[in-house]
Amino acid sequence: MAGDVIINYKTVASLGYEDEIIESFGELLGQERDKTLKKAHMIGFAYGFSQFMINFTFGLLFYLGQFFVYHYSLNDIEEGNTDDNINPFNSMLAIFIMIFGAMEAGQANQFGTDMGKASAAGKKVFSILDIPSKINPVDEQDSLI
């Protein structure tokens, strides 16, 4: 509808239908706006929940890390064990390994479907490059001056 009005703007203006066209266009936009508004709220909620879960997991890992360091370090000191198996550095190292491992697993899952397409595209490019050219610049036998 908007395309027809833009193309035929002189006819619309000469007949004085600007107000009717604007009202009908507003009605069409209103219907679509209501649909996209609901969808936008759902997408925003899903994004916010995913960000919450990431930060909640970070917080939970750090809390459990300090819990284990505090309680197991006290037990080791009381029992006379002095081997440094559980200390804050090892705890933080393990937490960051889990965090970055999970992030990389998510990215690998996200881009895993594109790897097949990339491999097929690479094979196609190399098959084109492997086709011998009809023009051989090194061969002096067929050169004409």
C-alpha positions as CSV (number, residue, x, y, z in Angstrom):
1,M,0.0,0.0,0.0
2,A,2.8,2.4,0.9
3,G,4.5,1.7,-2.4
4,D,1.5,2.5,-4.4
5,V,0.9,5.7,-2.6
6,I,4.6,6.8,-3.0
7,I,4.5,5.9,-6.8
8,N,1.2,7.6,-7.3
9,Y,1.6,10.5,-4.9
10,K,0.4,13.1,-7.5
11,T,-2.9,11.2,-8.0
12,V,-3.4,10.8,-4.2
13,A,-2.7,14.5,-3.6
14,S,-4.9,15.6,-6.5
15,L,-7.9,13.6,-5.2
16,G,-7.3,14.7,-1.6
17,Y,-7.0,11.2,-0.1
18,E,-4.0,11.9,2.1
19,D,-5.8,11.7,5.4
20,E,-7.6,8.4,4.4
21,I,-4.3,6.9,3.3
22,I,-2.5,7.9,6.5
23,E,-5.3,6.4,8.6
24,S,-5.4,3.1,6.8
25,F,-1.6,2.9,6.8
26,G,-1.6,3.6,10.6
27,E,-4.1,0.8,11.1
28,L,-1.9,-1.6,9.2
29,L,1.2,-0.5,11.2
30,G,-0.8,-0.8,14.5
31,Q,-1.5,-4.5,13.9
32,E,2.1,-5.3,13.0
33,R,3.3,-3.2,16.0
34,D,1.2,-5.2,18.4
35,K,2.7,-8.5,17.1
36,T,6.3,-7.3,17.2
37,L,5.9,-5.6,20.6
38,K,4.9,-9.0,22.1
39,K,7.8,-10.7,20.3
40,A,10.2,-8.0,21.4
41,H,9.2,-8.5,25.1
42,M,9.7,-12.2,24.9
43,I,13.1,-11.8,23.2
44,G,14.2,-9.3,25.8
45,F,13.0,-11.5,28.7
46,A,14.9,-14.5,27.2
47,Y,18.1,-12.4,26.8
48,G,17.8,-11.0,30.3
49,F,17.3,-14.5,31.7
50,S,20.3,-15.9,29.8
51,Q,22.5,-13.0,31.2
52,F,21.2,-13.7,34.7
53,M,22.0,-17.4,34.4
54,I,25.6,-16.6,33.3
55,N,26.2,-14.2,36.2
56,F,24.4,-16.5,38.7
57,T,26.6,-19.3,37.6
58,F,29.7,-17.2,38.1
59,G,28.5,-16.1,41.6
60,L,27.7,-19.7,42.5
61,L,31.1,-21.0,41.4
62,F,32.9,-18.3,43.3
63,Y,30.8,-18.9,46.4
64,L,31.4,-22.7,46.3
65,G,35.1,-22.0,45.6
66,Q,35.6,-19.9,48.7
67,F,33.4,-22.4,50.7
68,F,35.7,-25.3,49.7
69,V,38.9,-23.3,50.3
70,Y,37.7,-22.1,53.7
71,H,36.4,-25.4,55.0
72,Y,39.0,-27.8,53.6
73,S,41.9,-25.5,54.4
74,L,40.8,-25.4,58.0
75,N,40.4,-29.2,58.1
76,D,43.9,-29.7,56.6
77,I,45.4,-27.3,59.1
78,E,43.7,-29.0,62.1
79,E,44.8,-32.5,60.8
80,G,48.3,-31.3,60.2
81,N,48.3,-31.7,56.4
82,T,50.3,-29.0,54.8
83,D,50.1,-29.9,51.2
84,D,48.6,-27.0,49.2
85,N,46.0,-28.9,47.2
86,I,43.2,-26.5,48.1
87,N,44.3,-22.9,48.1
88,P,42.7,-19.8,46.6
89,F,44.9,-19.8,43.5
90,N,44.0,-23.4,42.6
91,S,40.3,-22.6,43.3
92,M,40.2,-19.6,41.1
93,L,42.1,-21.5,38.4
94,A,39.6,-24.3,38.4
95,I,36.7,-21.8,38.3
96,F,38.1,-20.0,35.3
97,I,38.8,-23.2,33.6
98,M,35.1,-24.2,34.0
99,I,33.9,-20.8,32.9
100,F,36.0,-20.6,29.8
101,G,35.4,-24.2,28.9
102,A,31.7,-23.7,29.1
103,M,31.9,-20.6,27.0
104,E,34.0,-22.3,24.3
105,A,31.6,-25.3,24.2
106,G,28.7,-22.9,23.6
107,Q,30.5,-21.1,20.8
108,A,31.6,-24.4,19.2
109,N,27.9,-25.5,19.3
110,Q,26.8,-22.2,17.9
111,F,29.2,-22.2,14.9
112,G,29.3,-26.0,14.4
113,T,26.6,-25.9,11.7
114,D,28.7,-23.4,9.7
115,M,31.7,-25.6,9.6
116,G,30.2,-27.9,7.1
117,K,29.2,-25.0,4.8
118,A,32.7,-23.5,5.2
119,S,34.4,-26.8,4.3
120,A,32.2,-27.2,1.2
121,A,32.9,-23.6,0.1
122,G,36.7,-24.2,0.6
123,K,36.5,-27.4,-1.5
124,K,34.7,-25.5,-4.2
125,V,37.2,-22.7,-4.3
126,F,40.1,-25.1,-4.5
127,S,38.4,-27.1,-7.2
128,I,38.1,-23.9,-9.3
129,L,41.8,-23.1,-8.6
130,D,42.8,-26.6,-9.8
131,I,41.3,-26.1,-13.2
132,P,44.2,-25.6,-15.7
133,S,44.1,-22.3,-17.5
134,K,43.8,-22.2,-21.3
135,I,46.3,-19.3,-21.3
136,N,49.9,-20.4,-20.4
137,P,52.2,-17.4,-19.9
138,V,55.3,-19.7,-19.6
139,D,54.8,-21.6,-22.8
140,E,56.7,-19.8,-25.6
141,Q,55.6,-22.2,-28.3
142,D,52.1,-20.7,-28.8
143,S,53.1,-17.1,-28.5
144,L,52.3,-14.7,-31.3
145,I,54.0,-11.3,-31.8
